[in-house]
């Protein structure tokens, strides 16, 4: 009798002490689009912990893949530029588009992973934080310039922006 059998649904979120910071995954996605990788990916991680996402390990793997992939793509772009493969402004802009599409794809995958969990969380009475738009906008417009110029290196700029 000392142990209780508790019925748990496999997909059910298990919110913890950080549940008051849970937001709709739209806001970390918007932060990623407007503020950059430095704001969006950590926010997705915080959101998965806050809501107790059952897919949080997969989400964290995608965050790691997104960060490492951005570094690899940034290094590849710098190498292409230094070796003369990208010579015109148009070629450089199209090459940078690959990095942008990569980051947006990772953000969308994370959004889809978290969206169903957040919907279940709300369905069972969970309340989402209302200050997410302020964080997204402040990060995108006020802090992005500071973070991007913290390290005067092209790779840093390419990865975090």
C-alpha positions as CSV (number, residue, x, y, z in Angstrom):
1,X,0.0,0.0,0.0
2,X,3.0,2.3,0.3
3,X,3.3,2.9,-3.4
4,X,0.5,4.3,-5.5
5,X,-0.3,3.4,-9.0
6,X,-1.0,6.7,-10.8
7,X,-2.6,6.6,-14.2
8,X,-0.5,8.6,-16.6
9,X,-1.0,9.3,-20.3
10,X,2.2,8.9,-22.3
11,X,1.8,12.3,-24.0
12,X,0.7,14.2,-20.9
13,X,2.8,17.1,-19.9
14,X,4.2,17.1,-16.4
15,X,4.7,20.8,-15.5
16,X,7.1,21.6,-12.7
17,X,8.1,24.7,-10.8
18,X,8.8,26.6,-14.0
19,X,5.3,26.2,-15.3
20,X,4.6,29.9,-14.8
21,X,7.1,30.6,-17.6
22,X,5.4,28.3,-20.1
23,X,4.4,30.1,-23.4
24,X,2.9,29.2,-26.7
25,X,5.6,27.8,-29.0
26,X,4.7,30.6,-31.4
27,X,6.7,33.1,-29.3
28,X,10.0,31.2,-29.2
29,X,9.6,30.7,-33.0
30,X,9.0,34.4,-33.5
31,X,12.0,35.2,-31.3
32,X,14.1,32.8,-33.4
33,X,12.9,34.5,-36.6
34,X,13.3,38.1,-35.4
35,X,15.9,37.9,-32.7
36,X,18.1,35.1,-33.8
37,X,19.3,31.7,-32.7
38,X,20.6,33.0,-29.3
39,X,17.0,33.9,-28.2
40,X,14.9,31.3,-29.9
41,X,16.7,28.0,-29.1
42,X,17.2,28.6,-25.4
43,X,13.6,29.7,-25.1
44,X,12.4,26.4,-26.7
45,X,14.5,24.5,-24.1
46,X,13.1,26.6,-21.2
47,X,9.6,26.1,-22.6
48,X,10.0,22.3,-22.7
49,X,11.2,22.2,-19.1
50,X,8.5,24.6,-17.9
51,X,5.6,22.6,-19.4
52,X,7.2,19.2,-18.6
53,X,7.1,18.2,-22.3
54,X,7.2,14.4,-22.8
55,X,9.2,15.0,-26.0
56,X,11.8,17.3,-24.3
57,X,14.7,15.0,-25.1
58,X,13.8,15.0,-28.8
59,X,13.4,18.8,-28.6
60,X,16.8,19.2,-26.9
61,X,18.4,17.0,-29.6
62,X,16.9,19.3,-32.3
63,X,18.2,22.4,-30.4
64,X,21.7,20.8,-30.5
65,X,21.4,19.9,-34.1
66,X,20.2,23.4,-34.9
67,X,23.2,25.0,-33.1
68,X,25.8,22.7,-34.4
69,X,24.4,22.8,-37.9
70,X,24.4,26.6,-37.8
71,X,28.1,26.6,-36.8
72,X,29.0,24.1,-39.6
73,X,27.0,26.1,-42.2
74,X,28.6,29.3,-41.0
75,X,32.1,27.8,-41.3
76,X,31.2,26.5,-44.7
77,X,30.0,29.9,-45.9
78,X,33.1,31.6,-44.6
79,X,35.3,29.0,-46.3
80,X,33.4,29.4,-49.6
81,X,33.9,33.2,-49.3
82,X,37.6,33.0,-48.4
83,X,38.3,30.5,-51.2
84,X,36.7,32.8,-53.8
85,X,33.7,30.6,-54.6
86,X,31.3,33.4,-53.6
87,X,32.4,36.5,-55.6
88,X,29.3,38.5,-56.3
89,X,26.9,40.1,-53.8
90,X,24.1,38.0,-55.2
91,X,26.0,34.8,-54.6
92,X,26.7,35.8,-51.0
93,X,23.1,36.6,-50.4
94,X,21.9,33.3,-51.8
95,X,24.5,31.5,-49.8
96,X,23.3,33.2,-46.6
97,X,19.8,32.2,-47.4
98,X,20.8,28.6,-46.8
99,X,21.6,29.5,-43.2
100,X,18.4,31.3,-42.7
101,X,16.3,28.4,-44.1
102,X,18.2,26.0,-41.8
103,X,17.4,28.1,-38.7
104,X,13.8,28.5,-39.7
105,X,13.4,24.8,-40.4
106,X,14.8,23.9,-37.0
107,X,12.5,26.4,-35.4
108,X,9.5,25.0,-37.2
109,X,10.4,21.4,-36.1
110,X,10.6,22.6,-32.5
111,X,7.3,24.5,-32.9
112,X,5.5,21.4,-34.1
113,X,7.0,19.2,-31.4
114,X,5.9,21.6,-28.6
115,X,2.6,22.6,-30.0
116,X,0.7,19.4,-29.2
117,X,2.1,19.4,-25.7
118,X,1.2,23.0,-25.0
119,X,-2.4,22.3,-26.3
120,X,-2.7,19.4,-23.8
121,X,-1.2,21.5,-21.1
122,X,-3.9,24.2,-21.7
123,X,-6.7,21.7,-22.1
124,X,-6.0,20.4,-18.6
125,X,-6.0,23.8,-17.0
126,X,-2.4,25.0,-17.6
127,X,-2.1,28.8,-18.0
128,X,0.5,30.3,-20.4
129,X,2.5,33.4,-19.6
130,X,1.2,36.6,-21.0
131,X,4.6,38.4,-21.1
132,X,6.0,36.4,-24.0
133,X,5.4,39.1,-26.6
134,X,7.4,41.6,-24.5
135,X,10.3,39.1,-24.2
136,X,10.2,38.3,-27.9
137,X,10.1,42.0,-29.0
138,X,12.6,43.2,-26.4
139,X,15.0,40.4,-27.4
140,X,14.5,41.0,-31.1
141,X,14.8,44.8,-31.2
142,X,16.7,45.8,-28.1
143,X,19.1,43.0,-27.2
144,X,19.9,41.6,-30.6
145,X,22.3,44.4,-31.4
146,X,24.2,43.9,-28.2
147,X,24.4,40.1,-28.4
148,X,25.5,40.1,-32.1
149,X,28.3,42.5,-31.4
150,X,29.6,40.8,-28.2
151,X,32.2,38.9,-30.1
152,X,33.7,40.7,-33.1
153,X,33.8,37.6,-35.4
154,X,32.0,36.8,-38.5
155,X,31.2,33.2,-37.4
156,X,29.6,34.5,-34.2
157,X,27.4,36.9,-36.2
158,X,26.3,34.2,-38.6
159,X,25.5,31.7,-35.9
160,X,23.6,33.9,-33.4
161,X,21.8,36.2,-35.7
